[in-house]
Amino acid sequence: IFGSVRGLRAIEEEWGSLMMFIDTDLSRSQRLVIFGSVRGRRGSELKVLSAIETKMPGYTATLGSDIFNRDRYTDPTGSWGTDWMTFKDEGEISYALGKQGGTRRKLERSSGSVVQYVGMMAICSGTKKERIRAREYMKWLFQQLEGPVYVNGWTDREDCTVVDIPNDCIGYITGNRRAALGSMEEEWGSLMFFMSEHDERGKGRGGSERLVIFGPDKARRGTELKIMSSIETKSPGFFTRGLREKISGRRGFDTDRLVMRDEEVSYALGKEGATRKKLELASGSILQYVGHVAFIAGDLPERRRCREFVQWLLQQRRGTVTIADIKDRDDVTEVNIPANCKGWVAGNRGSELRRMEQLSGTYMFMAVDARGEERLLIFGVNRGRKHGDGGRLHAERLVKDMIREKQADDKQRGGSGGGVAPSSSSSGGGGRSEEARPPARPTEGSQRSW
């Protein structure tokens, strides 16, 4: 049974739970205990039940009402519960599941609820607000099979963003068999469809159609900005004509804008968008270039961090970057590189730094301090784990591994080179190594009713 869902460990990894069998009598059915948060336990339980139901149809029906009453009202909001609906036939399940489960996942991620298909049932667990959204999203999903869908009161919804898509860009944004939209939904955890009232298709602003985006704030904004970037590429000026810079002081989620020159955009984008992606990941914000305007979305610390990263990146085009003091920052690790190792660590035109950035999800560059001394700075909102992949600690290990390789090679050739230079992490006080001794480099019913 568990081979069909890649084992218990895969479920634990997905939902952040801990599971184990607690019976010693292997001649009878085994009891599986699940530890974790309400959401983690429920997600794990429903995935296990889905696998069992596939192998043993009808098993879930023997569990009675326990499956629907589990953990009712036990979350912090006091509204946790479970809703369900019954599919008509295998065709409906196949449609609601989508290719490789993509449709089910986007319903789950955009609504915030746990959505799982168990036999002929769609089971949805979450807070009252999350379950209502999941039901609505499922309803609109099936309504698309019958014709145009319109969301009444969309202007008053807090989970909805509407973008006007020019008619000549619709095919470009949608892609073959909806591949482009599906890719953005998968990336951001949003749900999208074109919205119109009966015969109003093509009658939007200036010969456009309305694309509605559902999901949490960050998912909707990330999706919207990616769509805007694509449209701006095909129809320059559609969104950016007359647009000015904007720096918001709002502490919560908001968007800043930076107006850039064309050559700066090209440099800040990088090959296949690699530079943009690393700044976005390291800062924890959303960074998207719409024409010559950089849109930065997130909370106040995320937006400030991303603006600094972009500014430092552009300074590197003109010469040395000076960052005098980092002791008050909690997003950077400092590594002093021996003089004879700097070229080795950086690589040809910075290729080694880029490789380590990609592996660790960080932003790295050489900068001088207040005394004019150069050191390597590793920026990233994710500190990482001592022996895990990703984050500043991972990047620091990779750098120290390269220093040791260079020094060992120099020693073998009769060259010079002292020990690994100490590093410091600015997690409030600075001057303290995040990792004293890094390990060796690892190898890489009949009706649809709820």
C-alpha positions in Angstrom: 0.0 0.0 0.0 2.6 2.5 1.0 4.8 1.7 -2.0 2.1 3.4 -4.1 2.7 6.8 -2.3 6.5 6.3 -2.0 6.3 5.1 1.6 5.6 6.7 4.9 8.7 8.8 4.9 7.5 10.7 1.8 4.3 11.5 3.5 6.1 12.7 6.6 8.3 14.9 4.5 5.4 16.5 2.7 3.3 17.2 5.8 5.9 17.6 8.6 4.5 14.7 10.6 6.0 11.6 12.3 4.4 8.2 11.8 5.0 4.7 13.1 3.2 1.4 13.5 2.6 0.5 17.2 1.4 -3.2 17.0 3.7 -6.1 17.4 1.2 -8.8 16.2 1.9 -8.9 12.5 -0.9 -11.4 11.8 -3.6 -8.7 12.1 -4.2 -5.2 10.9 -1.6 -2.7 12.1 -2.4 0.6 13.8 -0.6 3.6 12.5 0.0 6.5 14.9 0.6 10.0 13.4 2.2 12.9 15.4 2.3 16.5 14.4 0.1 19.6 14.0 -3.6 19.4 13.3 -3.0 20.1 9.6 0.1 17.9 9.3 -1.7 14.9 10.9 -4.8 15.4 8.8 -2.9 15.7 5.6 -0.9 12.6 6.4 -4.0 10.6 7.4 -5.9 11.5 4.3 -3.0 10.6 2.0 -2.7 7.2 3.8 -6.4 6.6 3.4 -6.3 7.5 -0.3 -3.6 4.9 -0.8 -5.5 2.2 1.1 -8.8 3.0 -0.7 -7.0 2.5 -4.0 -5.8 -0.9 -2.9 -8.9 -1.9 -0.9 -12.0 -0.1 -2.3 -14.7 0.5 0.4 -12.2 0.5 3.3 -12.9 4.1 4.3 -16.6 3.4 4.6 -15.9 1.0 7.5 -14.4 3.8 9.6 -17.7 5.5 10.1 -18.0 9.2 11.2 -14.5 9.3 12.8 -13.0 10.2 9.5 -15.1 13.4 9.3 -15.1 14.4 12.9 -11.4 14.2 13.5 -10.0 17.1 15.4 -13.1 19.2 15.0 -12.8 22.7 16.5 -9.3 22.0 17.9 -7.3 24.5 15.9 -6.5 28.1 17.2 -9.5 29.5 15.3 -11.9 27.0 16.8 -13.4 26.4 13.3 -11.4 23.4 12.1 -13.6 20.8 10.4 -14.1 18.5 7.4 -16.4 18.8 4.4 -16.8 16.3 1.6 -18.5 15.7 -1.7 -19.1 12.7 -3.9 -18.0 12.5 -7.5 -20.4 11.2 -10.1 -17.9 9.0 -12.0 -14.2 8.3 -12.7 -14.3 11.1 -15.3 -15.0 13.7 -12.7 -12.3 12.4 -10.4 -9.8 12.4 -13.3 -10.7 16.0 -14.2 -10.5 17.2 -10.5 -7.2 15.4 -10.0 -5.5 16.7 -13.1 -2.2 15.6 -14.8 0.0 14.0 -12.1 -2.4 15.5 -9.4 -1.7 19.1 -10.5 -5.3 20.2 -10.2 -5.8 18.8 -6.7 -2.6 20.4 -5.5 -3.5 23.8 -6.8 -6.9 23.6 -5.1 -5.2 22.6 -1.9 -2.5 25.3 -2.0 -4.7 28.2 -3.2 -7.5 27.5 -0.7 -5.1 26.7 2.2 -7.1 23.6 3.1 -6.2 20.0 3.0 -7.8 18.5 -0.2 -7.6 14.8 -0.8 -9.5 12.3 -3.0 -10.4 9.1 -1.2 -12.3 6.7 -3.4 -15.2 8.6 -4.9 -15.0 11.3 -2.3 -13.3 14.7 -2.2 -12.4 15.4 1.4 -11.5 18.9 2.5 -10.2 19.7 6.0 -9.3 23.1 7.3 -10.7 26.2 9.0 -14.2 27.3 8.1 -12.9 30.0 5.7 -10.5 27.6 4.0 -13.2 25.0 3.5 -15.6 27.6 2.0 -12.9 28.6 -0.5 -12.1 25.0 -1.4 -15.8 24.3 -2.1 -16.1 27.5 -4.2 -12.9 26.7 -6.2 -14.1 23.2 -6.9 -17.5 24.5 -8.0 -15.9 27.0 -10.4 -13.5 24.3 -11.7 -16.5 22.2 -12.9 -18.5 25.1 -14.1 -15.7 25.8 -16.7 -16.8 22.5 -18.4 -20.2 24.0 -19.1 -19.3 27.5 -20.2 -18.0 30.9 -19.1 -17.6 31.4 -15.3 -18.3 34.7 -13.5 -17.5 35.3 -9.8 -20.2 37.4 -8.2 -18.8 40.0 -5.8 -15.2 39.4 -6.8 -14.3 43.1 -6.0 -15.1 42.5 -2.4 -13.1 39.2 -2.0 -9.8 39.2 -0.1 -8.6 36.0 -2.0 -9.0 37.4 -5.5 -7.0 39.4 -8.0 -8.2 40.3 -11.5 -5.8 41.1 -14.4 -6.9 42.5 -17.8 -5.2 40.4 -20.5 -5.1 42.0 -24.0 -6.8 39.9 -26.6 -3.6 39.5 -28.6 -1.7 38.2 -25.5 -4.3 35.6 -24.4 -2.7 32.7 -26.3 0.7 33.7 -25.3 -0.2 33.8 -21.6 -2.3 30.7 -21.7 0.1 28.5 -23.7 -0.6 25.3 -25.5 -3.4 23.3 -23.7 -3.1 25.8 -20.9 0.5 24.8 -20.2 1.7 28.3 -19.4 -1.0 29.1 -16.9 -0.6 25.7 -15.3 3.1 26.2 -14.9 2.5 29.5 -13.0 -0.2 27.9 -10.8 2.2 25.1 -9.9 5.0 27.6 -9.1 3.0 29.9 -6.9 0.2 27.7 -5.6 -2.6 29.8 -7.2 -5.8 29.0 -9.1 -6.6 30.9 -12.4 -9.3 31.1 -15.0 -10.7 33.6 -17.4 -13.9 35.2 -16.1 -16.8 36.6 -18.1 -20.6 36.9 -17.9 -22.2 34.9 -20.7 -21.5 36.8 -23.9 -19.1 39.4 -22.6 -15.9 37.6 -23.7 -13.5 40.0 -25.3 -15.3 43.1 -24.0 -12.9 44.0 -21.2 -10.8 47.1 -21.0 -9.5 48.0 -24.4 -10.3 44.7 -26.0 -9.2 42.4 -23.2 -10.4 39.6 -21.0 -10.3 39.3 -17.3 -8.1 36.7 -15.7 -9.0 35.9 -12.1 -6.3 34.7 -9.7 -7.2 33.0 -6.4 -4.9 32.2 -3.5 -3.0 33.8 -0.6 -1.5 37.3 -1.0 2.0 36.2 -1.9 0.8 33.5 -4.4 -1.6 35.9 -6.1 1.0 38.7 -6.3 3.7 36.4 -7.6 1.4 35.0 -10.3 0.1 38.5 -11.2 3.6 40.0 -11.6 4.8 37.1 -13.8 1.8 37.6 -16.0 2.4 41.3 -16.2 6.1 40.7 -17.1 5.0 38.4 -20.0 2.4 40.8 -21.3 4.9 43.7 -21.1 7.4 41.7 -23.1 4.8 41.2 -25.9 3.1 44.7 -25.6 5.7 47.1 -24.2 4.2 49.9 -22.1 0.9 48.1 -21.4 1.5 48.2 -17.6 4.6 50.5 -17.2 3.7 53.5 -19.3 3.9 56.6 -17.0 4.8 54.4 -14.0 7.0 55.9 -11.3 9.1 54.6 -8.4 7.3 53.7 -5.2 8.7 52.9 -1.8 6.0 51.8 0.6 6.4 52.3 4.4 3.7 49.7 5.2 4.9 47.0 7.5 2.6 44.3 6.1 2.5 42.9 2.6 2.9 45.5 -0.1 4.8 46.3 -3.3 7.7 48.6 -4.1 8.8 49.7 -7.5 12.3 50.6 -8.8 12.7 52.2 -12.3 15.8 50.9 -14.0 17.6 51.4 -17.2 17.5 48.8 -19.9 21.1 47.7 -19.4 20.5 47.4 -15.7 17.5 45.2 -16.2 19.5 42.9 -18.4 22.3 42.6 -15.8 19.9 42.2 -12.9 17.9 39.5 -14.8 20.9 37.2 -15.6 21.0 34.3 -17.9 17.5 32.6 -18.1 16.5 34.8 -15.1 19.1 33.2 -12.7 20.2 36.4 -11.1 16.6 37.6 -10.4 15.7 34.2 -8.9 18.7 34.2 -6.5 17.9 37.7 -5.3 14.3 36.7 -4.8 15.1 33.5 -2.9 17.8 35.1 -0.7 15.7 38.1 0.2 12.4 36.1 0.8 10.5 38.6 -1.3 8.9 38.5 -4.7 11.1 40.2 -7.4 9.9 40.5 -10.9 10.9 42.8 -13.8 8.0 44.3 -15.7 9.6 46.0 -18.6 12.2 48.4 -17.1 10.5 48.4 -13.7 11.5 46.1 -10.8 8.5 45.1 -8.7 9.4 44.0 -5.1 6.6 42.5 -3.1 6.6 41.2 0.5 6.5 42.6 4.1 8.7 45.6 5.0 11.9 43.7 6.0 11.7 41.6 2.9 11.2 44.6 0.6 14.1 46.5 2.2 16.4 43.5 1.9 15.6 43.0 -1.7 16.1 46.7 -2.6 19.5 46.5 -1.0 20.4 43.4 -2.9 19.4 44.9 -6.2 21.4 48.1 -5.4 24.5 46.2 -4.4 24.2 44.1 -7.5 24.2 47.2 -9.7 27.1 48.7 -7.8 29.2 45.6 -8.7 28.9 46.7 -12.3 30.7 49.9 -11.5 33.4 48.7 -9.1 33.9 47.6 -5.5 31.0 47.4 -3.1 31.5 48.9 0.4 29.4 47.5 3.3 31.0 49.0 6.4 29.1 47.3 9.2 27.0 44.1 9.3 26.8 43.6 13.1 23.1 44.6 13.3 22.0 42.3 10.4 20.6 38.8 10.9 20.7 37.8 7.2 24.4 37.6 6.5 27.4 35.5 7.2 31.0 36.9 6.8 33.9 34.7 5.6 37.4 36.0 5.4 39.2 34.5 2.4 43.0 34.1 2.4 44.5 36.3 -0.4 45.9 33.3 -2.3 42.4 31.6 -2.3 40.2 34.5 -3.6 40.5 33.7 -7.2 40.0 30.0 -6.6 36.9 30.6 -4.5 35.4 33.1 -7.0 36.2 31.0 -10.1 36.4 32.2 -13.7 34.2 35.4 -13.9 32.6 34.4 -10.6 31.5 30.9 -11.8 32.2 29.2 -8.5 30.3 31.8 -6.4 27.4 31.4 -8.8 27.5 27.6 -8.4 27.5 27.9 -4.6 24.7 30.4 -4.7 22.6 28.1 -6.7 23.3 25.1 -4.4 22.6 27.1 -1.2 19.9 29.6 -2.2 22.0 32.5 -1.2 23.5 35.8 -2.6 27.3 36.0 -2.3 29.9 38.7 -3.2 33.1 40.3 -2.1 32.8 43.6 -0.3 35.1 45.9 1.7 34.5 46.9 5.3 35.0 50.2 7.0 38.8 49.5 7.2 39.0 48.8 3.5 39.5 45.1 4.0 37.8 42.7 1.6 35.8 39.7 2.7 33.1 37.5 1.4 29.5 38.2 2.4 26.9 35.5 2.2 23.4 36.9 2.3 20.2 35.0 2.8 17.0 35.0 4.9 17.5 31.3 5.5 20.3 30.6 8.0 20.2 26.9 7.2 21.3 23.9 9.3 24.7 22.8 10.4 24.7 19.6 8.2 21.7 20.3 5.9 21.5 21.7 2.4 20.3 25.2 1.7 20.9 28.4 3.6 23.9 30.4 4.7 25.5 27.6 6.7 25.5 25.4 3.6 27.2 28.2 1.6 29.8 28.7 4.3 30.7 25.0 4.3 31.0 25.0 0.5 33.3 28.1 0.7 35.5 26.5 3.4 35.7 23.3 1.4 37.1 25.2 -1.5 39.6 27.0 0.7 40.9 23.7 2.1 41.1 22.3 -1.4 43.2 25.2 -2.6 45.5 25.1 0.5 46.0 21.4 0.2 46.9 21.8 -3.5 49.3 24.6 -2.7 50.9 22.5 0.0 51.3 19.6 -2.3 52.9 21.9 -4.9 55.1 23.4 -2.2 53.1 26.6 -2.0 52.0 28.5 1.1 48.7 29.0 2.8 47.6 29.1 6.4 44.5 27.7 8.1 41.0 28.4 7.1 40.1 32.0 7.9 37.5 32.5 10.6 34.0 33.6 9.7 31.4 35.5 11.5 27.6 35.7 11.3 25.7 38.9 12.1 23.0 37.4 14.1 22.9 40.3 16.5 26.4 40.6 17.8 28.7 39.5 14.9 32.2 38.1 15.2 31.1 34.6 16.1 31.5 31.6 13.7 28.3 30.0 12.7 30.1 26.7 12.4 33.4 25.9 14.1 34.3 22.8 12.2 32.5 22.3 8.9 32.3 18.6 7.7 33.7 17.5 4.4 31.8 18.5 1.3 28.9 16.1 0.8 28.5 14.4 -2.6 26.2 16.0 -4.4 -24.0 11.3 -4.2 -24.8 11.3 -7.7 -24.7 15.1 -7.4 -21.7 17.1 -6.6 -22.7 18.4 -3.2 -20.6 19.1 -0.1 
